[in-house]
Amino acid sequence: MADIPLSPRSPGTTRGKLLPPPALCGFLLLLMLLFAASYAVGAAVGPVAPGMHGTGSGGSGGDGGGGGGNGDMPGMSHGSGE
């Protein structure tokens, strides 16, 4: 049996290896569609609890102002060392 020399690959075949598999592309497309649909539904429904508002100033929520007051538990100091 004679050895048959393999021809070098043409430039077109190496380009195909750089592309991701079609199943991965389909999965990513499906994932993007699901995220877009969930965003559209969430935007259409609106806020879950309309009475709740953000703190605005970046403070810890709960007391409404976020200013570090003692409104949540009277008689308690928050780390003042007293």
Biopython code that builds the backbone (N, CA, C, O; Angstrom):
import numpy as np
from Bio.PDB.StructureBuilder import StructureBuilder

atoms = [
    (1, "MET", "N", (0.842, -1.171, 0.000)),
    (1, "MET", "CA", (0.000, 0.000, 0.000)),
    (1, "MET", "C", (0.890, 1.237, 0.000)),
    (1, "MET", "O", (1.837, 1.360, 0.776)),
    (2, "ALA", "N", (0.563, 2.091, -0.850)),
    (2, "ALA", "CA", (1.330, 3.320, -0.962)),
    (2, "ALA", "C", (0.705, 4.395, -0.087)),
    (2, "ALA", "O", (-0.516, 4.522, 0.007)),
    (3, "ASP", "N", (1.574, 5.158, 0.546)),
    (3, "ASP", "CA", (1.075, 6.266, 1.357)),
    (3, "ASP", "C", (0.617, 7.388, 0.439)),
    (3, "ASP", "O", (1.329, 7.798, -0.476)),
    (4, "ILE", "N", (-0.570, 7.865, 0.702)),
    (4, "ILE", "CA", (-1.118, 8.960, -0.096)),
    (4, "ILE", "C", (-0.831, 10.257, 0.647)),
    (4, "ILE", "O", (-1.272, 10.433, 1.782)),
    (5, "PRO", "N", (-0.099, 11.160, 0.018)),
    (5, "PRO", "CA", (0.188, 12.428, 0.699)),
    (5, "PRO", "C", (-1.091, 13.256, 0.856)),
    (5, "PRO", "O", (-1.896, 13.381, -0.066)),
    (6, "LEU", "N", (-1.242, 13.806, 2.039)),
    (6, "LEU", "CA", (-2.409, 14.652, 2.293)),
    (6, "LEU", "C", (-2.141, 16.053, 1.776)),
    (6, "LEU", "O", (-1.060, 16.611, 1.970)),
    (7, "SER", "N", (-3.118, 16.594, 1.134)),
    (7, "SER", "CA", (-2.948, 17.954, 0.618)),
    (7, "SER", "C", (-3.091, 18.944, 1.766)),
    (7, "SER", "O", (-3.862, 18.722, 2.699)),
    (8, "PRO", "N", (-2.340, 20.040, 1.686)),
    (8, "PRO", "CA", (-2.478, 21.046, 2.744)),
    (8, "PRO", "C", (-3.892, 21.626, 2.747)),
    (8, "PRO", "O", (-4.562, 21.702, 1.717)),
    (9, "ARG", "N", (-4.304, 22.018, 3.906)),
    (9, "ARG", "CA", (-5.673, 22.544, 4.024)),
    (9, "ARG", "C", (-5.765, 23.894, 3.329)),
    (9, "ARG", "O", (-4.837, 24.703, 3.351)),
    (10, "SER", "N", (-6.889, 24.096, 2.729)),
    (10, "SER", "CA", (-7.106, 25.382, 2.070)),
    (10, "SER", "C", (-7.456, 26.432, 3.124)),
    (10, "SER", "O", (-7.932, 26.083, 4.205)),
    (11, "PRO", "N", (-7.230, 27.705, 2.829)),
    (11, "PRO", "CA", (-7.508, 28.753, 3.815)),
    (11, "PRO", "C", (-8.973, 28.810, 4.245)),
    (11, "PRO", "O", (-9.262, 29.297, 5.338)),
    (12, "GLY", "N", (-9.890, 28.338, 3.436)),
    (12, "GLY", "CA", (-11.310, 28.389, 3.773)),
    (12, "GLY", "C", (-11.687, 27.433, 4.896)),
    (12, "GLY", "O", (-12.645, 27.692, 5.623)),
    (13, "THR", "N", (-10.952, 26.326, 5.053)),
    (13, "THR", "CA", (-11.319, 25.366, 6.087)),
    (13, "THR", "C", (-10.850, 25.806, 7.469)),
    (13, "THR", "O", (-11.481, 25.445, 8.462)),
    (14, "THR", "N", (-9.780, 26.563, 7.567)),
    (14, "THR", "CA", (-9.331, 27.015, 8.883)),
    (14, "THR", "C", (-10.222, 28.125, 9.416)),
    (14, "THR", "O", (-10.322, 28.311, 10.628)),
    (15, "ARG", "N", (-10.864, 28.858, 8.529)),
    (15, "ARG", "CA", (-11.752, 29.923, 8.970)),
    (15, "ARG", "C", (-12.986, 29.350, 9.658)),
    (15, "ARG", "O", (-13.509, 29.967, 10.586)),
    (16, "GLY", "N", (-13.458, 28.194, 9.229)),
    (16, "GLY", "CA", (-14.627, 27.575, 9.827)),
    (16, "GLY", "C", (-14.378, 27.116, 11.252)),
    (16, "GLY", "O", (-15.320, 27.016, 12.039)),
    (17, "LYS", "N", (-13.138, 26.837, 11.597)),
    (17, "LYS", "CA", (-12.834, 26.390, 12.948)),
    (17, "LYS", "C", (-12.854, 27.540, 13.944)),
    (17, "LYS", "O", (-12.953, 27.305, 15.149)),
    (18, "LEU", "N", (-12.764, 28.765, 13.473)),
    (18, "LEU", "CA", (-12.796, 29.899, 14.375)),
    (18, "LEU", "C", (-14.208, 30.246, 14.827)),
    (18, "LEU", "O", (-14.379, 30.928, 15.838)),
    (19, "LEU", "N", (-15.210, 29.797, 14.108)),
    (19, "LEU", "CA", (-16.588, 30.074, 14.459)),
    (19, "LEU", "C", (-17.059, 29.104, 15.538)),
    (19, "LEU", "O", (-16.664, 27.938, 15.533)),
    (20, "PRO", "N", (-17.896, 29.570, 16.461)),
    (20, "PRO", "CA", (-18.431, 28.657, 17.476)),
    (20, "PRO", "C", (-19.418, 27.678, 16.843)),
    (20, "PRO", "O", (-19.942, 27.938, 15.760)),
    (21, "PRO", "N", (-19.667, 26.571, 17.507)),
    (21, "PRO", "CA", (-20.614, 25.591, 16.960)),
    (21, "PRO", "C", (-22.021, 26.180, 16.849)),
    (21, "PRO", "O", (-22.387, 27.054, 17.634)),
    (22, "PRO", "N", (-22.802, 25.716, 15.893)),
    (22, "PRO", "CA", (-24.156, 26.256, 15.705)),
    (22, "PRO", "C", (-25.047, 26.066, 16.930)),
    (22, "PRO", "O", (-25.917, 26.898, 17.188)),
    (23, "ALA", "N", (-24.847, 24.987, 17.688)),
    (23, "ALA", "CA", (-25.671, 24.772, 18.875)),
    (23, "ALA", "C", (-25.420, 25.865, 19.910)),
    (23, "ALA", "O", (-26.352, 26.306, 20.584)),
    (24, "LEU", "N", (-24.178, 26.301, 20.041)),
    (24, "LEU", "CA", (-23.857, 27.371, 20.982)),
    (24, "LEU", "C", (-24.480, 28.682, 20.529)),
    (24, "LEU", "O", (-25.000, 29.436, 21.352)),
    (25, "CYS", "N", (-24.436, 28.962, 19.245)),
    (25, "CYS", "CA", (-25.051, 30.182, 18.716)),
    (25, "CYS", "C", (-26.558, 30.165, 18.941)),
    (25, "CYS", "O", (-27.144, 31.184, 19.307)),
    (26, "GLY", "N", (-27.183, 29.019, 18.726)),
    (26, "GLY", "CA", (-28.619, 28.898, 18.962)),
    (26, "GLY", "C", (-28.971, 29.079, 20.425)),
    (26, "GLY", "O", (-29.965, 29.729, 20.752)),
    (27, "PHE", "N", (-28.160, 28.507, 21.311)),
    (27, "PHE", "CA", (-28.404, 28.650, 22.743)),
    (27, "PHE", "C", (-28.278, 30.103, 23.173)),
    (27, "PHE", "O", (-29.112, 30.596, 23.932)),
    (28, "LEU", "N", (-27.243, 30.798, 22.697)),
    (28, "LEU", "CA", (-27.069, 32.200, 23.054)),
    (28, "LEU", "C", (-28.202, 33.068, 22.508)),
    (28, "LEU", "O", (-28.640, 34.009, 23.169)),
    (29, "LEU", "N", (-28.671, 32.754, 21.310)),
    (29, "LEU", "CA", (-29.796, 33.487, 20.738)),
    (29, "LEU", "C", (-31.059, 33.265, 21.573)),
    (29, "LEU", "O", (-31.800, 34.210, 21.843)),
    (30, "LEU", "N", (-31.301, 32.029, 21.975)),
    (30, "LEU", "CA", (-32.457, 31.720, 22.812)),
    (30, "LEU", "C", (-32.351, 32.429, 24.162)),
    (30, "LEU", "O", (-33.347, 32.937, 24.675)),
    (31, "LEU", "N", (-31.168, 32.463, 24.727)),
    (31, "LEU", "CA", (-30.953, 33.137, 26.002)),
    (31, "LEU", "C", (-31.236, 34.632, 25.887)),
    (31, "LEU", "O", (-31.868, 35.212, 26.770)),
    (32, "MET", "N", (-30.776, 35.253, 24.816)),
    (32, "MET", "CA", (-31.031, 36.678, 24.610)),
    (32, "MET", "C", (-32.519, 36.949, 24.424)),
    (32, "MET", "O", (-33.034, 37.948, 24.926)),
    (33, "LEU", "N", (-33.216, 36.067, 23.706)),
    (33, "LEU", "CA", (-34.651, 36.247, 23.517)),
    (33, "LEU", "C", (-35.408, 36.126, 24.835)),
    (33, "LEU", "O", (-36.358, 36.869, 25.076)),
    (34, "LEU", "N", (-34.990, 35.189, 25.693)),
    (34, "LEU", "CA", (-35.646, 35.040, 26.991)),
    (34, "LEU", "C", (-35.418, 36.265, 27.875)),
    (34, "LEU", "O", (-36.343, 36.726, 28.543)),
    (35, "PHE", "N", (-34.205, 36.788, 27.884)),
    (35, "PHE", "CA", (-33.935, 37.991, 28.664)),
    (35, "PHE", "C", (-34.736, 39.179, 28.135)),
    (35, "PHE", "O", (-35.261, 39.970, 28.919)),
    (36, "ALA", "N", (-34.831, 39.308, 26.827)),
    (36, "ALA", "CA", (-35.587, 40.412, 26.248)),
    (36, "ALA", "C", (-37.072, 40.282, 26.585)),
    (36, "ALA", "O", (-37.727, 41.276, 26.895)),
    (37, "ALA", "N", (-37.599, 39.068, 26.527)),
    (37, "ALA", "CA", (-39.010, 38.858, 26.857)),
    (37, "ALA", "C", (-39.282, 39.129, 28.330)),
    (37, "ALA", "O", (-40.304, 39.728, 28.666)),
    (38, "SER", "N", (-38.387, 38.699, 29.212)),
    (38, "SER", "CA", (-38.608, 38.945, 30.635)),
    (38, "SER", "C", (-38.491, 40.432, 30.955)),
    (38, "SER", "O", (-39.210, 40.934, 31.819)),
    (39, "TYR", "N", (-37.604, 41.139, 30.278)),
    (39, "TYR", "CA", (-37.494, 42.583, 30.480)),
    (39, "TYR", "C", (-38.761, 43.286, 30.005)),
    (39, "TYR", "O", (-39.249, 44.201, 30.669)),
    (40, "ALA", "N", (-39.295, 42.865, 28.862)),
    (40, "ALA", "CA", (-40.514, 43.479, 28.331)),
    (40, "ALA", "C", (-41.698, 43.230, 29.256)),
    (40, "ALA", "O", (-42.504, 44.134, 29.477)),
    (41, "VAL", "N", (-41.815, 42.031, 29.797)),
    (41, "VAL", "CA", (-42.908, 41.728, 30.723)),
    (41, "VAL", "C", (-42.752, 42.542, 31.998)),
    (41, "VAL", "O", (-43.733, 43.081, 32.508)),
    (42, "GLY", "N", (-41.538, 42.640, 32.518)),
    (42, "GLY", "CA", (-41.312, 43.424, 33.726)),
    (42, "GLY", "C", (-41.593, 44.898, 33.522)),
    (42, "GLY", "O", (-42.119, 45.559, 34.417)),
    (43, "ALA", "N", (-41.254, 45.414, 32.367)),
    (43, "ALA", "CA", (-41.523, 46.820, 32.084)),
    (43, "ALA", "C", (-43.021, 47.071, 31.919)),
    (43, "ALA", "O", (-43.517, 48.137, 32.284)),
    (44, "ALA", "N", (-43.739, 46.092, 31.372)),
    (44, "ALA", "CA", (-45.177, 46.245, 31.177)),
    (44, "ALA", "C", (-45.933, 46.143, 32.501)),
    (44, "ALA", "O", (-46.926, 46.844, 32.701)),
    (45, "VAL", "N", (-45.478, 45.286, 33.397)),
    (45, "VAL", "CA", (-46.171, 45.081, 34.668)),
    (45, "VAL", "C", (-45.923, 46.250, 35.606)),
    (45, "VAL", "O", (-46.842, 46.691, 36.295)),
    (46, "GLY", "N", (-44.721, 46.749, 35.645)),
    (46, "GLY", "CA", (-44.390, 47.856, 36.526)),
    (46, "GLY", "C", (-43.825, 47.352, 37.841)),
    (46, "GLY", "O", (-43.518, 46.168, 37.978)),
    (47, "PRO", "N", (-43.687, 48.250, 38.807)),
    (47, "PRO", "CA", (-43.104, 47.849, 40.091)),
    (47, "PRO", "C", (-44.002, 46.870, 40.839)),
    (47, "PRO", "O", (-45.227, 46.937, 40.735)),
    (48, "VAL", "N", (-43.399, 45.977, 41.579)),
    (48, "VAL", "CA", (-44.157, 44.966, 42.308)),
    (48, "VAL", "C", (-44.846, 45.601, 43.511)),
    (48, "VAL", "O", (-46.013, 45.314, 43.778)),
    (49, "ALA", "N", (-44.143, 46.452, 44.229)),
    (49, "ALA", "CA", (-44.697, 47.130, 45.395)),
    (49, "ALA", "C", (-44.646, 48.632, 45.138)),
    (49, "ALA", "O", (-43.619, 49.259, 45.398)),
    (50, "PRO", "N", (-45.727, 49.225, 44.636)),
    (50, "PRO", "CA", (-45.685, 50.641, 44.259)),
    (50, "PRO", "C", (-45.391, 51.583, 45.418)),
    (50, "PRO", "O", (-44.890, 52.681, 45.179)),
    (51, "GLY", "N", (-45.677, 51.209, 46.661)),
    (51, "GLY", "CA", (-45.431, 52.089, 47.789)),
    (51, "GLY", "C", (-43.981, 52.156, 48.205)),
    (51, "GLY", "O", (-43.598, 53.053, 48.956)),
    (52, "MET", "N", (-43.158, 51.221, 47.732)),
    (52, "MET", "CA", (-41.752, 51.206, 48.123)),
    (52, "MET", "C", (-40.954, 52.138, 47.221)),
    (52, "MET", "O", (-41.126, 52.153, 46.002)),
    (53, "HIS", "N", (-40.082, 52.909, 47.847)),
    (53, "HIS", "CA", (-39.224, 53.822, 47.102)),
    (53, "HIS", "C", (-37.787, 53.566, 47.503)),
    (53, "HIS", "O", (-37.522, 53.089, 48.606)),
    (54, "GLY", "N", (-36.872, 53.875, 46.627)),
    (54, "GLY", "CA", (-35.454, 53.725, 46.920)),
    (54, "GLY", "C", (-35.004, 54.741, 47.957)),
    (54, "GLY", "O", (-35.699, 55.720, 48.230)),
    (55, "THR", "N", (-33.841, 54.495, 48.527)),
    (55, "THR", "CA", (-33.326, 55.407, 49.547)),
    (55, "THR", "C", (-32.858, 56.709, 48.938)),
    (55, "THR", "O", (-32.954, 57.756, 49.579)),
    (56, "GLY", "N", (-32.357, 56.671, 47.729)),
    (56, "GLY", "CA", (-31.949, 57.893, 47.048)),
    (56, "GLY", "C", (-30.562, 58.359, 47.425)),
    (56, "GLY", "O", (-29.797, 58.752, 46.544)),
    (57, "SER", "N", (-30.202, 58.333, 48.705)),
    (57, "SER", "CA", (-28.899, 58.842, 49.119)),
    (57, "SER", "C", (-27.894, 57.729, 49.343)),
    (57, "SER", "O", (-26.756, 58.007, 49.720)),
    (58, "GLY", "N", (-28.269, 56.491, 49.127)),
    (58, "GLY", "CA", (-27.348, 55.384, 49.274)),
    (58, "GLY", "C", (-27.234, 54.872, 50.694)),
    (58, "GLY", "O", (-26.409, 53.999, 50.962)),
    (59, "GLY", "N", (-28.036, 55.387, 51.612)),
    (59, "GLY", "CA", (-28.001, 54.918, 52.994)),
    (59, "GLY", "C", (-28.739, 53.599, 53.132)),
    (59, "GLY", "O", (-29.385, 53.142, 52.190)),
    (60, "SER", "N", (-28.644, 52.993, 54.291)),
    (60, "SER", "CA", (-29.351, 51.740, 54.514)),
    (60, "SER", "C", (-30.827, 52.033, 54.654)),
    (60, "SER", "O", (-31.221, 52.963, 55.357)),
    (61, "GLY", "N", (-31.639, 51.241, 53.985)),
    (61, "GLY", "CA", (-33.072, 51.472, 53.969)),
    (61, "GLY", "C", (-33.731, 51.076, 55.270)),
    (61, "GLY", "O", (-33.089, 50.535, 56.170)),
    (62, "GLY", "N", (-35.016, 51.350, 55.359)),
    (62, "GLY", "CA", (-35.758, 50.973, 56.531)),
    (62, "GLY", "C", (-36.305, 52.175, 57.272)),
    (62, "GLY", "O", (-37.482, 52.188, 57.634)),
    (63, "ASP", "N", (-35.485, 53.182, 57.507)),
    (63, "ASP", "CA", (-35.978, 54.338, 58.240)),
    (63, "ASP", "C", (-36.405, 55.467, 57.309)),
    (63, "ASP", "O", (-36.817, 56.526, 57.783)),
    (64, "GLY", "N", (-36.320, 55.269, 56.023)),
    (64, "GLY", "CA", (-36.810, 56.243, 55.062)),
    (64, "GLY", "C", (-35.787, 57.290, 54.685)),
    (64, "GLY", "O", (-35.706, 57.660, 53.513)),
    (65, "GLY", "N", (-35.007, 57.780, 55.621)),
    (65, "GLY", "CA", (-34.057, 58.833, 55.312)),
    (65, "GLY", "C", (-32.675, 58.303, 55.017)),
    (65, "GLY", "O", (-31.957, 58.867, 54.190)),
    (66, "GLY", "N", (-32.297, 57.245, 55.668)),
    (66, "GLY", "CA", (-30.967, 56.705, 55.459)),
    (66, "GLY", "C", (-29.892, 57.563, 56.082)),
    (66, "GLY", "O", (-28.724, 57.451, 55.710)),
    (67, "GLY", "N", (-30.260, 58.429, 57.035)),
    (67, "GLY", "CA", (-29.306, 59.357, 57.599)),
    (67, "GLY", "C", (-28.622, 58.862, 58.854)),
    (67, "GLY", "O", (-27.849, 59.614, 59.447)),
    (68, "GLY", "N", (-28.861, 57.651, 59.285)),
    (68, "GLY", "CA", (-28.198, 57.129, 60.469)),
    (68, "GLY", "C", (-28.900, 57.498, 61.760)),
    (68, "GLY", "O", (-28.279, 57.488, 62.823)),
    (69, "GLY", "N", (-30.190, 57.825, 61.690)),
    (69, "GLY", "CA", (-30.949, 58.149, 62.888)),
    (69, "GLY", "C", (-31.304, 56.893, 63.666)),
    (69, "GLY", "O", (-31.047, 55.777, 63.216)),
    (70, "ASN", "N", (-31.896, 57.087, 64.838)),
    (70, "ASN", "CA", (-32.274, 55.960, 65.683)),
    (70, "ASN", "C", (-33.761, 55.674, 65.574)),
    (70, "ASN", "O", (-34.370, 55.275, 66.568)),
    (71, "GLY", "N", (-34.364, 55.857, 64.430)),
    (71, "GLY", "CA", (-35.797, 55.700, 64.272)),
    (71, "GLY", "C", (-36.287, 54.269, 64.360)),
    (71, "GLY", "O", (-37.475, 54.052, 64.600)),
    (72, "ASP", "N", (-35.428, 53.292, 64.176)),
    (72, "ASP", "CA", (-35.915, 51.919, 64.151)),
    (72, "ASP", "C", (-36.053, 51.319, 65.549)),
    (72, "ASP", "O", (-37.004, 50.573, 65.782)),
    (73, "MET", "N", (-35.151, 51.608, 66.493)),
    (73, "MET", "CA", (-35.226, 51.068, 67.849)),
    (73, "MET", "C", (-34.899, 52.182, 68.839)),
    (73, "MET", "O", (-33.739, 52.583, 68.941)),
    (74, "PRO", "N", (-35.891, 52.692, 69.572)),
    (74, "PRO", "CA", (-35.616, 53.771, 70.511)),
    (74, "PRO", "C", (-34.696, 53.310, 71.634)),
    (74, "PRO", "O", (-34.797, 52.177, 72.104)),
    (75, "GLY", "N", (-33.809, 54.186, 72.056)),
    (75, "GLY", "CA", (-32.894, 53.881, 73.144)),
    (75, "GLY", "C", (-31.642, 53.166, 72.722)),
    (75, "GLY", "O", (-30.798, 52.878, 73.571)),
    (76, "MET", "N", (-31.479, 52.868, 71.463)),
    (76, "MET", "CA", (-30.290, 52.146, 70.976)),
    (76, "MET", "C", (-29.409, 53.140, 70.217)),
    (76, "MET", "O", (-29.890, 53.932, 69.406)),
    (77, "SER", "N", (-28.116, 53.076, 70.500)),
    (77, "SER", "CA", (-27.185, 53.905, 69.747)),
    (77, "SER", "C", (-26.473, 53.017, 68.740)),
    (77, "SER", "O", (-26.182, 51.853, 69.018)),
    (78, "HIS", "N", (-26.201, 53.564, 67.594)),
    (78, "HIS", "CA", (-25.606, 52.787, 66.509)),
    (78, "HIS", "C", (-24.107, 52.986, 66.462)),
    (78, "HIS", "O", (-23.620, 53.782, 65.659)),
    (79, "GLY", "N", (-23.364, 52.287, 67.301)),
    (79, "GLY", "CA", (-21.916, 52.288, 67.222)),
    (79, "GLY", "C", (-21.249, 53.562, 67.652)),
    (79, "GLY", "O", (-20.135, 53.836, 67.207)),
    (80, "SER", "N", (-21.868, 54.356, 68.494)),
    (80, "SER", "CA", (-21.242, 55.608, 68.903)),
    (80, "SER", "C", (-20.246, 55.414, 70.048)),
    (80, "SER", "O", (-19.515, 56.345, 70.388)),
    (81, "GLY", "N", (-20.206, 54.210, 70.653)),
    (81, "GLY", "CA", (-19.254, 53.920, 71.693)),
    (81, "GLY", "C", (-19.656, 54.410, 73.065)),
    (81, "GLY", "O", (-18.819, 54.449, 73.966)),
    (82, "GLU", "N", (-20.882, 54.776, 73.250)),
    (82, "GLU", "CA", (-21.350, 55.274, 74.554)),
    (82, "GLU", "C", (-21.906, 54.157, 75.396)),
    (82, "GLU", "O", (-22.344, 54.391, 76.522)),
]
sb = StructureBuilder()
sb.init_structure("model")
sb.init_model(0)
sb.init_chain("A")
sb.init_seg("    ")
for serial, (resi, resn, name, xyz) in enumerate(atoms, 1):
    if name == "N":
        sb.init_residue(resn, " ", resi, " ")
    sb.init_atom(name, np.array(xyz, "f"), 0.0, 1.0, " ", f" {name:<3s}", serial, name[0])
structure = sb.get_structure()
